[in-house]
Amino acid sequence: MIKEVIVVEGRDDITAVKKAVDAELIAVGGFGINKKVIDRIKEAQKRQGVIVLTDPDFAGEKIRRIISKRVPGIKHAYISQSEGTKDDDIGVENACEEAIIRALNNAKCTVKEKREEFTTSDMVFFKLTGDKTSKMRREKLGYELGIGYCNSNQFVSRLNNFGITKEEFIEAYKKLNLE
């Protein structure tokens, strides 16, 4: 598994990267990078490091510059225009798995053991799934931990991939009075 969180532009990019490697990803949603997304990227950089892999076009470079300006110390992965072009469409989603892996290796990504400190059982125990208040609990806890809101499966993945410890989790849980 890749230690760093990979930042891409959209959902199709996430699908392409997930086919190539096991990693946590953040999609910025194009030019509309809001404060919530930047805060998640900052948290990811602080905890695990970040690699930005955007489309090899003007928009991709602009997004890369915006992130670089707001989040210092990130790594950059690049695919070429020819690797990312399919039927006159340019994007990471068009790159083959080998091109994505090469780009990440050139960015000096770090490989780590897959971490499974949190499980679905934890989500049930802390009422983060299977309860009428689960959505609200994940939303508040995700904000407090800096990992954002998501469904319970993705929440488990983010807790593990962002390196959140049980102690941090319980402290945030108690602070929010979710008991």
C-alpha positions as CSV (number, residue, x, y, z in Angstrom):
1,M,0.0,0.0,0.0
2,I,1.2,3.5,-0.8
3,K,1.8,5.6,2.4
4,E,1.0,9.0,0.9
5,V,-2.5,10.1,0.1
6,I,-2.9,10.7,-3.7
7,V,-4.7,13.8,-4.7
8,V,-6.5,13.6,-8.1
9,E,-9.1,15.8,-9.9
10,G,-12.2,13.6,-10.0
11,R,-14.0,10.3,-9.5
12,D,-12.8,8.7,-12.8
13,D,-9.2,9.4,-11.8
14,I,-9.8,7.7,-8.5
15,T,-11.1,4.6,-10.3
16,A,-8.0,4.5,-12.6
17,V,-5.5,5.0,-9.8
18,K,-7.3,2.4,-7.6
19,K,-6.9,-0.1,-10.5
20,A,-3.1,0.5,-10.5
21,V,-2.3,0.8,-6.7
22,D,-3.7,0.4,-3.2
23,A,-3.8,3.9,-1.8
24,E,-6.0,6.5,-0.1
25,L,-7.2,9.1,-2.5
26,I,-8.8,12.6,-2.4
27,A,-10.6,14.0,-5.4
28,V,-10.6,17.8,-5.5
29,G,-13.5,18.1,-8.0
30,G,-11.8,20.4,-10.5
31,F,-11.2,24.1,-10.1
32,G,-13.7,24.4,-7.3
33,I,-11.3,23.4,-4.6
34,N,-13.0,24.5,-1.4
35,K,-11.6,25.0,2.1
36,K,-12.9,21.6,3.2
37,V,-10.9,19.8,0.5
38,I,-7.7,21.9,1.2
39,D,-8.1,21.2,4.9
40,R,-8.3,17.4,4.2
41,I,-5.2,17.7,2.0
42,K,-3.4,19.6,4.8
43,E,-4.3,16.9,7.3
44,A,-3.2,14.1,4.9
45,Q,0.1,15.9,4.3
46,K,0.7,16.2,8.1
47,R,-0.2,12.6,8.8
48,Q,1.0,10.5,5.8
49,G,2.3,12.9,3.0
50,V,0.6,13.8,-0.2
51,I,1.3,13.1,-3.9
52,V,-0.6,15.3,-6.4
53,L,-1.4,13.5,-9.7
54,T,-3.4,15.8,-11.9
55,D,-4.3,15.7,-15.6
56,P,-1.4,16.7,-18.0
57,D,-3.2,19.8,-19.3
58,F,-3.7,23.5,-18.4
59,A,-6.4,22.8,-15.8
60,G,-4.4,20.1,-14.1
61,E,-1.4,22.3,-13.8
62,K,-3.5,25.1,-12.4
63,I,-5.0,22.8,-9.8
64,R,-1.5,21.5,-8.9
65,R,-0.3,25.2,-8.4
66,I,-3.3,26.0,-6.2
67,I,-2.6,22.9,-4.0
68,S,1.1,23.6,-3.9
69,K,0.6,27.2,-2.8
70,R,-1.7,26.1,0.1
71,V,-0.1,22.9,1.2
72,P,3.7,23.0,1.5
73,G,6.0,19.9,1.0
74,I,3.8,17.8,-1.2
75,K,5.2,15.5,-3.8
76,H,4.2,15.5,-7.5
77,A,3.5,12.7,-9.9
78,Y,3.2,13.3,-13.6
79,I,1.9,11.4,-16.6
80,S,2.7,12.6,-20.1
81,Q,0.0,13.9,-22.4
82,S,0.4,10.9,-24.7
83,E,-0.1,8.5,-21.7
84,G,-3.2,10.4,-20.7
85,T,-4.9,10.9,-24.0
86,K,-7.7,8.7,-25.4
87,D,-10.0,9.8,-28.2
88,D,-9.0,13.5,-27.8
89,D,-9.7,13.4,-24.1
90,I,-6.8,14.2,-21.7
91,G,-6.8,12.9,-18.2
92,V,-5.4,10.6,-15.6
93,E,-8.4,8.4,-16.1
94,N,-7.1,7.5,-19.6
95,A,-3.6,6.4,-18.4
96,C,-2.8,2.7,-18.2
97,E,-1.9,1.1,-14.9
98,E,1.8,1.0,-15.8
99,A,1.9,4.8,-16.5
100,I,0.3,5.6,-13.2
101,I,2.7,3.3,-11.3
102,R,5.7,4.8,-13.1
103,A,4.5,8.3,-12.2
104,L,4.1,7.4,-8.5
105,N,7.4,5.7,-8.4
106,N,9.1,8.7,-10.0
107,A,7.5,10.9,-7.3
108,K,9.3,8.6,-4.7
109,C,6.1,7.2,-3.1
110,T,6.6,5.2,0.1
111,V,5.2,1.7,0.4
112,K,3.9,0.7,3.8
113,E,2.2,-2.3,5.3
114,K,-1.6,-2.1,5.1
115,R,-2.9,-0.9,8.5
116,E,-6.0,-2.3,10.0
117,E,-6.3,-0.8,13.4
118,F,-10.0,0.0,12.8
119,T,-12.6,-2.4,11.6
120,T,-16.3,-2.5,10.8
121,S,-16.9,-3.8,14.3
122,D,-15.5,-0.5,15.7
123,M,-18.0,1.4,13.5
124,V,-20.9,-0.6,15.0
125,F,-19.6,-0.3,18.5
126,F,-19.2,3.5,18.3
127,K,-22.6,3.8,16.5
128,L,-20.9,5.1,13.3
129,T,-23.0,2.6,11.3
130,G,-26.3,0.9,11.8
131,D,-27.8,3.7,14.0
132,K,-30.1,6.6,13.1
133,T,-27.4,9.0,14.4
134,S,-24.6,7.3,12.5
135,K,-24.4,9.8,9.6
136,M,-24.2,12.8,12.1
137,R,-21.6,11.0,14.2
138,R,-19.4,10.3,11.2
139,E,-19.8,13.9,10.0
140,K,-18.8,15.4,13.3
141,L,-16.0,12.9,14.0
142,G,-14.6,13.2,10.5
143,Y,-14.5,16.9,10.8
144,E,-12.8,16.8,14.2
145,L,-10.2,14.2,13.0
146,G,-9.6,16.1,9.7
147,I,-10.7,13.2,7.4
148,G,-14.0,14.6,6.2
149,Y,-17.4,13.0,5.9
150,C,-18.0,9.7,4.1
151,N,-19.9,6.4,4.4
152,S,-18.8,3.9,7.1
153,N,-16.7,1.7,4.9
154,Q,-14.7,4.7,3.6
155,F,-14.5,6.0,7.2
156,V,-12.8,2.8,8.3
157,S,-10.4,3.1,5.4
158,R,-9.6,6.8,6.1
159,L,-9.0,6.1,9.8
160,N,-6.5,3.4,8.9
161,N,-4.9,5.1,6.0
162,F,-4.5,8.5,7.7
163,G,-2.8,6.8,10.6
164,I,-5.4,7.8,13.2
165,T,-4.6,6.1,16.5
166,K,-7.2,4.6,18.8
167,E,-6.2,7.2,21.4
168,E,-6.8,10.1,19.0
169,F,-10.1,8.6,17.9
170,I,-11.4,8.1,21.5
171,E,-10.2,11.5,22.5
172,A,-12.1,13.1,19.6
173,Y,-15.1,10.9,20.3
174,K,-15.3,12.0,23.9
175,K,-14.6,15.6,23.1
176,L,-17.7,15.6,20.8
177,N,-19.8,14.0,23.5
178,L,-20.9,11.2,21.1
179,E,-21.2,8.6,23.9
